[in-house]
Amino acid sequence: MLDTSREPVPAPTDAPAEEPRGCLFALSQPPLMIFLGVIGCLLLMAAVHDLFVL
Protein backbone atom coordinates (compact mmCIF):
# COMPACT_ATOMS: atom_id res chain seq x y z
CA MET A 1 0.00 0.00 0.00
CA LEU A 2 1.19 3.51 -0.81
CA ASP A 3 2.14 5.63 2.23
CA THR A 4 0.60 9.11 1.76
CA SER A 5 1.25 10.48 5.26
CA ARG A 6 3.41 13.57 5.48
CA GLU A 7 5.37 15.05 8.32
CA PRO A 8 4.44 18.63 9.27
CA VAL A 9 6.73 21.18 7.69
CA PRO A 10 8.03 23.77 10.18
CA ALA A 11 7.35 27.40 9.38
CA PRO A 12 10.33 29.46 8.20
CA THR A 13 11.85 31.45 11.05
CA ASP A 14 12.71 34.56 9.03
CA ALA A 15 9.08 35.32 8.04
CA PRO A 16 7.23 37.71 10.40
CA ALA A 17 4.14 36.28 12.07
CA GLU A 18 0.95 37.79 10.71
CA GLU A 19 -1.31 39.42 13.27
CA PRO A 20 -4.99 38.49 13.22
CA ARG A 21 -7.05 41.08 11.42
CA GLY A 22 -10.26 42.14 13.07
CA CYS A 23 -13.29 44.28 12.41
CA LEU A 24 -11.40 47.57 12.15
CA PHE A 25 -9.32 46.20 9.30
CA ALA A 26 -12.48 45.14 7.48
CA LEU A 27 -14.05 48.59 7.97
CA SER A 28 -10.99 50.28 6.53
CA GLN A 29 -11.57 48.74 3.10
CA PRO A 30 -12.90 51.33 0.58
CA PRO A 31 -15.49 49.09 -1.19
CA LEU A 32 -17.12 48.18 2.12
CA MET A 33 -17.20 51.81 3.25
CA ILE A 34 -18.75 52.90 -0.08
CA PHE A 35 -21.42 50.20 0.25
CA LEU A 36 -22.18 51.14 3.86
CA GLY A 37 -22.27 54.82 2.91
CA VAL A 38 -24.80 54.21 0.12
CA ILE A 39 -27.00 52.10 2.42
CA GLY A 40 -26.75 54.76 5.13
CA CYS A 41 -27.72 57.53 2.69
CA LEU A 42 -30.73 55.53 1.50
CA LEU A 43 -31.87 54.97 5.09
CA LEU A 44 -31.35 58.66 5.90
CA MET A 45 -33.33 59.75 2.84
CA ALA A 46 -36.16 57.38 3.75
CA ALA A 47 -36.23 58.70 7.33
CA VAL A 48 -36.26 62.34 6.22
CA HIS A 49 -39.01 61.57 3.72
CA ASP A 50 -41.12 59.88 6.39
CA LEU A 51 -40.62 62.72 8.89
CA PHE A 52 -41.03 65.78 6.71
CA VAL A 53 -42.88 64.82 3.54
CA LEU A 54 -45.56 62.38 4.72
CHARMM internal coordinates of N, CA and C (Angstrom, degrees):
IC EDIT
DIST 1 N 1 CA 1.4441
DIST 1 CA 1 C 1.5328
ANGL 1 N 1 CA 1 C 108.67
DIST 1 C 2 N 1.3236
ANGL 1 CA 1 C 2 N 115.36
DIHE 1 N 1 CA 1 C 2 N 145.55
DIST 2 N 2 CA 1.4554
ANGL 1 C 2 N 2 CA 121.48
DIHE 1 CA 1 C 2 N 2 CA -177.68
DIST 2 CA 2 C 1.5275
ANGL 2 N 2 CA 2 C 110.09
DIHE 1 C 2 N 2 CA 2 C -80.12
DIST 2 C 3 N 1.3365
ANGL 2 CA 2 C 3 N 117.03
DIHE 2 N 2 CA 2 C 3 N 129.74
DIST 3 N 3 CA 1.4632
ANGL 2 C 3 N 3 CA 121.51
DIHE 2 CA 2 C 3 N 3 CA 179.49
DIST 3 CA 3 C 1.5261
ANGL 3 N 3 CA 3 C 108.69
DIHE 2 C 3 N 3 CA 3 C -87.35
DIST 3 C 4 N 1.3326
ANGL 3 CA 3 C 4 N 117.24
DIHE 3 N 3 CA 3 C 4 N 113.20
DIST 4 N 4 CA 1.4706
ANGL 3 C 4 N 4 CA 121.16
DIHE 3 CA 3 C 4 N 4 CA -178.17
DIST 4 CA 4 C 1.5182
ANGL 4 N 4 CA 4 C 112.41
DIHE 3 C 4 N 4 CA 4 C -106.51
DIST 4 C 5 N 1.3294
ANGL 4 CA 4 C 5 N 118.54
DIHE 4 N 4 CA 4 C 5 N 6.82
DIST 5 N 5 CA 1.4642
ANGL 4 C 5 N 5 CA 120.05
DIHE 4 CA 4 C 5 N 5 CA 179.74
DIST 5 CA 5 C 1.5244
ANGL 5 N 5 CA 5 C 109.43
DIHE 4 C 5 N 5 CA 5 C -74.29
DIST 5 C 6 N 1.3202
ANGL 5 CA 5 C 6 N 114.60
DIHE 5 N 5 CA 5 C 6 N 145.56
DIST 6 N 6 CA 1.4647
ANGL 5 C 6 N 6 CA 120.91
DIHE 5 CA 5 C 6 N 6 CA -179.72
DIST 6 CA 6 C 1.5177
ANGL 6 N 6 CA 6 C 109.07
DIHE 5 C 6 N 6 CA 6 C -126.15
DIST 6 C 7 N 1.3097
ANGL 6 CA 6 C 7 N 114.65
DIHE 6 N 6 CA 6 C 7 N 147.11
DIST 7 N 7 CA 1.4573
ANGL 6 C 7 N 7 CA 119.46
DIHE 6 CA 6 C 7 N 7 CA 175.40
DIST 7 CA 7 C 1.5285
ANGL 7 N 7 CA 7 C 108.39
DIHE 6 C 7 N 7 CA 7 C -82.15
DIST 7 C 8 N 1.3376
ANGL 7 CA 7 C 8 N 118.13
DIHE 7 N 7 CA 7 C 8 N 145.62
DIST 8 N 8 CA 1.4638
ANGL 7 C 8 N 8 CA 119.48
DIHE 7 CA 7 C 8 N 8 CA 178.84
DIST 8 CA 8 C 1.5302
ANGL 8 N 8 CA 8 C 110.80
DIHE 7 C 8 N 8 CA 8 C -64.50
DIST 8 C 9 N 1.3043
ANGL 8 CA 8 C 9 N 114.93
DIHE 8 N 8 CA 8 C 9 N 136.45
DIST 9 N 9 CA 1.4626
ANGL 8 C 9 N 9 CA 121.01
DIHE 8 CA 8 C 9 N 9 CA 179.73
DIST 9 CA 9 C 1.5211
ANGL 9 N 9 CA 9 C 108.24
DIHE 8 C 9 N 9 CA 9 C -89.59
DIST 9 C 10 N 1.3204
ANGL 9 CA 9 C 10 N 119.04
DIHE 9 N 9 CA 9 C 10 N 126.02
DIST 10 N 10 CA 1.4693
ANGL 9 C 10 N 10 CA 119.81
DIHE 9 CA 9 C 10 N 10 CA 179.34
DIST 10 CA 10 C 1.5292
ANGL 10 N 10 CA 10 C 110.80
DIHE 9 C 10 N 10 CA 10 C -69.49
DIST 10 C 11 N 1.3370
ANGL 10 CA 10 C 11 N 114.49
DIHE 10 N 10 CA 10 C 11 N 147.73
DIST 11 N 11 CA 1.4585
ANGL 10 C 11 N 11 CA 119.88
DIHE 10 CA 10 C 11 N 11 CA 179.55
DIST 11 CA 11 C 1.5288
ANGL 11 N 11 CA 11 C 109.29
DIHE 10 C 11 N 11 CA 11 C -70.62
DIST 11 C 12 N 1.3357
ANGL 11 CA 11 C 12 N 116.57
DIHE 11 N 11 CA 11 C 12 N 147.07
DIST 12 N 12 CA 1.4704
ANGL 11 C 12 N 12 CA 118.20
DIHE 11 CA 11 C 12 N 12 CA 176.96
DIST 12 CA 12 C 1.5257
ANGL 12 N 12 CA 12 C 110.36
DIHE 11 C 12 N 12 CA 12 C -65.41
DIST 12 C 13 N 1.3207
ANGL 12 CA 12 C 13 N 115.86
DIHE 12 N 12 CA 12 C 13 N 142.55
DIST 13 N 13 CA 1.4634
ANGL 12 C 13 N 13 CA 120.06
DIHE 12 CA 12 C 13 N 13 CA -174.89
DIST 13 CA 13 C 1.5199
ANGL 13 N 13 CA 13 C 112.76
DIHE 12 C 13 N 13 CA 13 C -83.28
DIST 13 C 14 N 1.3276
ANGL 13 CA 13 C 14 N 118.45
DIHE 13 N 13 CA 13 C 14 N -17.76
DIST 14 N 14 CA 1.4641
ANGL 13 C 14 N 14 CA 119.64
DIHE 13 CA 13 C 14 N 14 CA -177.59
DIST 14 CA 14 C 1.5251
ANGL 14 N 14 CA 14 C 112.53
DIHE 13 C 14 N 14 CA 14 C -86.22
DIST 14 C 15 N 1.3273
ANGL 14 CA 14 C 15 N 119.35
DIHE 14 N 14 CA 14 C 15 N -11.10
DIST 15 N 15 CA 1.4610
ANGL 14 C 15 N 15 CA 121.71
DIHE 14 CA 14 C 15 N 15 CA 179.66
DIST 15 CA 15 C 1.5322
ANGL 15 N 15 CA 15 C 109.27
DIHE 14 C 15 N 15 CA 15 C -83.05
DIST 15 C 16 N 1.3439
ANGL 15 CA 15 C 16 N 117.37
DIHE 15 N 15 CA 15 C 16 N 135.07
DIST 16 N 16 CA 1.4760
ANGL 15 C 16 N 16 CA 119.44
DIHE 15 CA 15 C 16 N 16 CA 178.24
DIST 16 CA 16 C 1.5263
ANGL 16 N 16 CA 16 C 110.02
DIHE 15 C 16 N 16 CA 16 C -71.76
DIST 16 C 17 N 1.3162
ANGL 16 CA 16 C 17 N 116.20
DIHE 16 N 16 CA 16 C 17 N 144.55
DIST 17 N 17 CA 1.4603
ANGL 16 C 17 N 17 CA 120.91
DIHE 16 CA 16 C 17 N 17 CA 178.77
DIST 17 CA 17 C 1.5266
ANGL 17 N 17 CA 17 C 109.03
DIHE 16 C 17 N 17 CA 17 C -74.27
DIST 17 C 18 N 1.3264
ANGL 17 CA 17 C 18 N 115.73
DIHE 17 N 17 CA 17 C 18 N 132.04
DIST 18 N 18 CA 1.4602
ANGL 17 C 18 N 18 CA 119.58
DIHE 17 CA 17 C 18 N 18 CA 179.79
DIST 18 CA 18 C 1.5275
ANGL 18 N 18 CA 18 C 109.36
DIHE 17 C 18 N 18 CA 18 C -78.22
DIST 18 C 19 N 1.3327
ANGL 18 CA 18 C 19 N 115.09
DIHE 18 N 18 CA 18 C 19 N 136.54
DIST 19 N 19 CA 1.4554
ANGL 18 C 19 N 19 CA 119.61
DIHE 18 CA 18 C 19 N 19 CA 177.52
DIST 19 CA 19 C 1.5228
ANGL 19 N 19 CA 19 C 108.81
DIHE 18 C 19 N 19 CA 19 C -82.66
DIST 19 C 20 N 1.3228
ANGL 19 CA 19 C 20 N 117.68
DIHE 19 N 19 CA 19 C 20 N 147.84
DIST 20 N 20 CA 1.4647
ANGL 19 C 20 N 20 CA 119.03
DIHE 19 CA 19 C 20 N 20 CA 177.34
DIST 20 CA 20 C 1.5235
ANGL 20 N 20 CA 20 C 110.05
DIHE 19 C 20 N 20 CA 20 C -66.09
DIST 20 C 21 N 1.3041
ANGL 20 CA 20 C 21 N 115.30
DIHE 20 N 20 CA 20 C 21 N 138.20
DIST 21 N 21 CA 1.4607
ANGL 20 C 21 N 21 CA 120.19
DIHE 20 CA 20 C 21 N 21 CA -179.05
DIST 21 CA 21 C 1.5191
ANGL 21 N 21 CA 21 C 108.74
DIHE 20 C 21 N 21 CA 21 C -99.27
DIST 21 C 22 N 1.3015
ANGL 21 CA 21 C 22 N 116.11
DIHE 21 N 21 CA 21 C 22 N 132.23
DIST 22 N 22 CA 1.4549
ANGL 21 C 22 N 22 CA 120.40
DIHE 21 CA 21 C 22 N 22 CA -175.34
DIST 22 CA 22 C 1.5148
ANGL 22 N 22 CA 22 C 113.01
DIHE 21 C 22 N 22 CA 22 C -109.44
DIST 22 C 23 N 1.3118
ANGL 22 CA 22 C 23 N 115.10
DIHE 22 N 22 CA 22 C 23 N -154.62
DIST 23 N 23 CA 1.4528
ANGL 22 C 23 N 23 CA 122.24
DIHE 22 CA 22 C 23 N 23 CA -173.87
DIST 23 CA 23 C 1.5293
ANGL 23 N 23 CA 23 C 111.32
DIHE 22 C 23 N 23 CA 23 C -67.49
DIST 23 C 24 N 1.3174
ANGL 23 CA 23 C 24 N 118.28
DIHE 23 N 23 CA 23 C 24 N -36.73
DIST 24 N 24 CA 1.4607
ANGL 23 C 24 N 24 CA 119.70
DIHE 23 CA 23 C 24 N 24 CA -178.19
DIST 24 CA 24 C 1.5243
ANGL 24 N 24 CA 24 C 111.38
DIHE 23 C 24 N 24 CA 24 C -65.66
DIST 24 C 25 N 1.3325
ANGL 24 CA 24 C 25 N 117.02
DIHE 24 N 24 CA 24 C 25 N -33.06
DIST 25 N 25 CA 1.4578
ANGL 24 C 25 N 25 CA 118.84
DIHE 24 CA 24 C 25 N 25 CA 175.88
DIST 25 CA 25 C 1.5219
ANGL 25 N 25 CA 25 C 110.18
DIHE 24 C 25 N 25 CA 25 C -66.77
DIST 25 C 26 N 1.3214
ANGL 25 CA 25 C 26 N 117.32
DIHE 25 N 25 CA 25 C 26 N -40.48
DIST 26 N 26 CA 1.4642
ANGL 25 C 26 N 26 CA 120.76
DIHE 25 CA 25 C 26 N 26 CA 179.86
DIST 26 CA 26 C 1.5287
ANGL 26 N 26 CA 26 C 110.40
DIHE 25 C 26 N 26 CA 26 C -64.90
DIST 26 C 27 N 1.3320
ANGL 26 CA 26 C 27 N 117.53
DIHE 26 N 26 CA 26 C 27 N -38.98
DIST 27 N 27 CA 1.4617
ANGL 26 C 27 N 27 CA 120.08
DIHE 26 CA 26 C 27 N 27 CA -178.79
DIST 27 CA 27 C 1.5199
ANGL 27 N 27 CA 27 C 112.73
DIHE 26 C 27 N 27 CA 27 C -73.57
DIST 27 C 28 N 1.3258
ANGL 27 CA 27 C 28 N 117.29
DIHE 27 N 27 CA 27 C 28 N -13.75
DIST 28 N 28 CA 1.4575
ANGL 27 C 28 N 28 CA 118.85
DIHE 27 CA 27 C 28 N 28 CA -179.91
DIST 28 CA 28 C 1.5218
ANGL 28 N 28 CA 28 C 112.13
DIHE 27 C 28 N 28 CA 28 C -86.52
DIST 28 C 29 N 1.3196
ANGL 28 CA 28 C 29 N 118.14
DIHE 28 N 28 CA 28 C 29 N 0.45
DIST 29 N 29 CA 1.4596
ANGL 28 C 29 N 29 CA 121.14
DIHE 28 CA 28 C 29 N 29 CA -179.11
DIST 29 CA 29 C 1.5261
ANGL 29 N 29 CA 29 C 109.55
DIHE 28 C 29 N 29 CA 29 C -82.27
DIST 29 C 30 N 1.3372
ANGL 29 CA 29 C 30 N 119.19
DIHE 29 N 29 CA 29 C 30 N 128.33
DIST 30 N 30 CA 1.4725
ANGL 29 C 30 N 30 CA 121.55
DIHE 29 CA 29 C 30 N 30 CA -176.26
DIST 30 CA 30 C 1.5337
ANGL 30 N 30 CA 30 C 114.81
DIHE 29 C 30 N 30 CA 30 C -58.80
DIST 30 C 31 N 1.3424
ANGL 30 CA 30 C 31 N 121.24
DIHE 30 N 30 CA 30 C 31 N -43.51
DIST 31 N 31 CA 1.4727
ANGL 30 C 31 N 31 CA 117.90
DIHE 30 CA 30 C 31 N 31 CA -179.65
DIST 31 CA 31 C 1.5249
ANGL 31 N 31 CA 31 C 113.31
DIHE 30 C 31 N 31 CA 31 C -60.83
DIST 31 C 32 N 1.3211
ANGL 31 CA 31 C 32 N 117.02
DIHE 31 N 31 CA 31 C 32 N -38.30
DIST 32 N 32 CA 1.4577
ANGL 31 C 32 N 32 CA 119.65
DIHE 31 CA 31 C 32 N 32 CA 178.94
DIST 32 CA 32 C 1.5218
ANGL 32 N 32 CA 32 C 110.34
DIHE 31 C 32 N 32 CA 32 C -67.07
DIST 32 C 33 N 1.3200
ANGL 32 CA 32 C 33 N 117.58
DIHE 32 N 32 CA 32 C 33 N -41.12
DIST 33 N 33 CA 1.4595
ANGL 32 C 33 N 33 CA 120.02
DIHE 32 CA 32 C 33 N 33 CA -179.53
DIST 33 CA 33 C 1.5277
ANGL 33 N 33 CA 33 C 111.10
DIHE 32 C 33 N 33 CA 33 C -67.38
DIST 33 C 34 N 1.3263
ANGL 33 CA 33 C 34 N 118.05
DIHE 33 N 33 CA 33 C 34 N -36.00
DIST 34 N 34 CA 1.4706
ANGL 33 C 34 N 34 CA 120.67
DIHE 33 CA 33 C 34 N 34 CA 176.35
DIST 34 CA 34 C 1.5243
ANGL 34 N 34 CA 34 C 109.76
DIHE 33 C 34 N 34 CA 34 C -64.13
DIST 34 C 35 N 1.3359
ANGL 34 CA 34 C 35 N 116.39
DIHE 34 N 34 CA 34 C 35 N -45.69
DIST 35 N 35 CA 1.4644
ANGL 34 C 35 N 35 CA 120.31
DIHE 34 CA 34 C 35 N 35 CA 179.29
DIST 35 CA 35 C 1.5231
ANGL 35 N 35 CA 35 C 110.69
DIHE 34 C 35 N 35 CA 35 C -60.95
DIST 35 C 36 N 1.3271
ANGL 35 CA 35 C 36 N 117.49
DIHE 35 N 35 CA 35 C 36 N -46.99
DIST 36 N 36 CA 1.4630
ANGL 35 C 36 N 36 CA 120.21
DIHE 35 CA 35 C 36 N 36 CA -179.81
DIST 36 CA 36 C 1.5274
ANGL 36 N 36 CA 36 C 111.07
DIHE 35 C 36 N 36 CA 36 C -65.35
DIST 36 C 37 N 1.3238
ANGL 36 CA 36 C 37 N 117.13
DIHE 36 N 36 CA 36 C 37 N -34.83
DIST 37 N 37 CA 1.4590
ANGL 36 C 37 N 37 CA 120.04
DIHE 36 CA 36 C 37 N 37 CA 177.61
DIST 37 CA 37 C 1.5214
ANGL 37 N 37 CA 37 C 112.14
DIHE 36 C 37 N 37 CA 37 C -65.84
DIST 37 C 38 N 1.3236
ANGL 37 CA 37 C 38 N 117.26
DIHE 37 N 37 CA 37 C 38 N -42.04
DIST 38 N 38 CA 1.4713
ANGL 37 C 38 N 38 CA 121.08
DIHE 37 CA 37 C 38 N 38 CA 178.17
DIST 38 CA 38 C 1.5249
ANGL 38 N 38 CA 38 C 110.34
DIHE 37 C 38 N 38 CA 38 C -64.13
DIST 38 C 39 N 1.3327
ANGL 38 CA 38 C 39 N 117.25
DIHE 38 N 38 CA 38 C 39 N -45.29
DIST 39 N 39 CA 1.4651
ANGL 38 C 39 N 39 CA 120.24
DIHE 38 CA 38 C 39 N 39 CA 178.79
DIST 39 CA 39 C 1.5281
ANGL 39 N 39 CA 39 C 110.42
DIHE 38 C 39 N 39 CA 39 C -62.77
DIST 39 C 40 N 1.3371
ANGL 39 CA 39 C 40 N 116.92
DIHE 39 N 39 CA 39 C 40 N -41.46
DIST 40 N 40 CA 1.4575
ANGL 39 C 40 N 40 CA 120.44
DIHE 39 CA 39 C 40 N 40 CA 178.30
DIST 40 CA 40 C 1.5195
ANGL 40 N 40 CA 40 C 112.33
DIHE 39 C 40 N 40 CA 40 C -62.91
DIST 40 C 41 N 1.3361
ANGL 40 CA 40 C 41 N 116.66
DIHE 40 N 40 CA 40 C 41 N -41.20
DIST 41 N 41 CA 1.4776
ANGL 40 C 41 N 41 CA 120.12
DIHE 40 CA 40 C 41 N 41 CA 178.40
DIST 41 CA 41 C 1.5244
ANGL 41 N 41 CA 41 C 110.99
DIHE 40 C 41 N 41 CA 41 C -64.58
DIST 41 C 42 N 1.3277
ANGL 41 CA 41 C 42 N 116.74
DIHE 41 N 41 CA 41 C 42 N -40.85
DIST 42 N 42 CA 1.4689
ANGL 41 C 42 N 42 CA 119.41
DIHE 41 CA 41 C 42 N 42 CA 178.36
DIST 42 CA 42 C 1.5312
ANGL 42 N 42 CA 42 C 110.88
DIHE 41 C 42 N 42 CA 42 C -63.57
DIST 42 C 43 N 1.3204
ANGL 42 CA 42 C 43 N 117.33
DIHE 42 N 42 CA 42 C 43 N -42.02
DIST 43 N 43 CA 1.4648
ANGL 42 C 43 N 43 CA 119.91
DIHE 42 CA 42 C 43 N 43 CA 177.47
DIST 43 CA 43 C 1.5288
ANGL 43 N 43 CA 43 C 111.67
DIHE 42 C 43 N 43 CA 43 C -64.95
DIST 43 C 44 N 1.3302
ANGL 43 CA 43 C 44 N 116.37
DIHE 43 N 43 CA 43 C 44 N -40.38
DIST 44 N 44 CA 1.4629
ANGL 43 C 44 N 44 CA 120.46
DIHE 43 CA 43 C 44 N 44 CA 178.48
DIST 44 CA 44 C 1.5247
ANGL 44 N 44 CA 44 C 110.93
DIHE 43 C 44 N 44 CA 44 C -64.32
DIST 44 C 45 N 1.3296
ANGL 44 CA 44 C 45 N 116.92
DIHE 44 N 44 CA 44 C 45 N -43.81
DIST 45 N 45 CA 1.4680
ANGL 44 C 45 N 45 CA 119.84
DIHE 44 CA 44 C 45 N 45 CA 178.87
DIST 45 CA 45 C 1.5274
ANGL 45 N 45 CA 45 C 111.19
DIHE 44 C 45 N 45 CA 45 C -63.10
DIST 45 C 46 N 1.3348
ANGL 45 CA 45 C 46 N 116.86
DIHE 45 N 45 CA 45 C 46 N -39.20
DIST 46 N 46 CA 1.4640
ANGL 45 C 46 N 46 CA 119.88
DIHE 45 CA 45 C 46 N 46 CA 178.65
DIST 46 CA 46 C 1.5297
ANGL 46 N 46 CA 46 C 110.46
DIHE 45 C 46 N 46 CA 46 C -66.20
DIST 46 C 47 N 1.3234
ANGL 46 CA 46 C 47 N 118.05
DIHE 46 N 46 CA 46 C 47 N -39.65
DIST 47 N 47 CA 1.4560
ANGL 46 C 47 N 47 CA 121.07
DIHE 46 CA 46 C 47 N 47 CA 179.86
DIST 47 CA 47 C 1.5276
ANGL 47 N 47 CA 47 C 110.98
DIHE 46 C 47 N 47 CA 47 C -67.03
DIST 47 C 48 N 1.3210
ANGL 47 CA 47 C 48 N 116.83
DIHE 47 N 47 CA 47 C 48 N -43.27
DIST 48 N 48 CA 1.4751
ANGL 47 C 48 N 48 CA 120.12
DIHE 47 CA 47 C 48 N 48 CA 179.03
DIST 48 CA 48 C 1.5206
ANGL 48 N 48 CA 48 C 109.97
DIHE 47 C 48 N 48 CA 48 C -64.40
DIST 48 C 49 N 1.3193
ANGL 48 CA 48 C 49 N 117.04
DIHE 48 N 48 CA 48 C 49 N -40.13
DIST 49 N 49 CA 1.4648
ANGL 48 C 49 N 49 CA 120.67
DIHE 48 CA 48 C 49 N 49 CA 178.46
DIST 49 CA 49 C 1.5262
ANGL 49 N 49 CA 49 C 111.13
DIHE 48 C 49 N 49 CA 49 C -62.37
DIST 49 C 50 N 1.3450
ANGL 49 CA 49 C 50 N 115.57
DIHE 49 N 49 CA 49 C 50 N -43.31
DIST 50 N 50 CA 1.4724
ANGL 49 C 50 N 50 CA 118.63
DIHE 49 CA 49 C 50 N 50 CA 179.96
DIST 50 CA 50 C 1.5281
ANGL 50 N 50 CA 50 C 111.04
DIHE 49 C 50 N 50 CA 50 C -66.58
DIST 50 C 51 N 1.3201
ANGL 50 CA 50 C 51 N 118.29
DIHE 50 N 50 CA 50 C 51 N -37.07
DIST 51 N 51 CA 1.4592
ANGL 50 C 51 N 51 CA 120.37
DIHE 50 CA 50 C 51 N 51 CA -175.63
DIST 51 CA 51 C 1.5212
ANGL 51 N 51 CA 51 C 112.96
DIHE 50 C 51 N 51 CA 51 C -77.30
DIST 51 C 52 N 1.3171
ANGL 51 CA 51 C 52 N 117.66
DIHE 51 N 51 CA 51 C 52 N -41.10
DIST 52 N 52 CA 1.4591
ANGL 51 C 52 N 52 CA 120.01
DIHE 51 CA 51 C 52 N 52 CA -169.05
DIST 52 CA 52 C 1.5226
ANGL 52 N 52 CA 52 C 114.84
DIHE 51 C 52 N 52 CA 52 C -108.98
DIST 52 C 53 N 1.3136
ANGL 52 CA 52 C 53 N 118.70
DIHE 52 N 52 CA 52 C 53 N -22.48
DIST 53 N 53 CA 1.4536
ANGL 52 C 53 N 53 CA 119.86
DIHE 52 CA 52 C 53 N 53 CA -176.33
DIST 53 CA 53 C 1.5281
ANGL 53 N 53 CA 53 C 111.13
DIHE 52 C 53 N 53 CA 53 C -98.20
DIST 53 C 54 N 1.3182
ANGL 53 CA 53 C 54 N 117.45
DIHE 53 N 53 CA 53 C 54 N -42.09
DIST 54 N 54 CA 1.4690
ANGL 53 C 54 N 54 CA 119.63
DIHE 53 CA 53 C 54 N 54 CA -177.70
DIST 54 CA 54 C 1.5189
ANGL 54 N 54 CA 54 C 111.33
DIHE 53 C 54 N 54 CA 54 C -79.34
END
COOR INIT
IC SEED 1 N 1 CA 1 C
IC BUILD
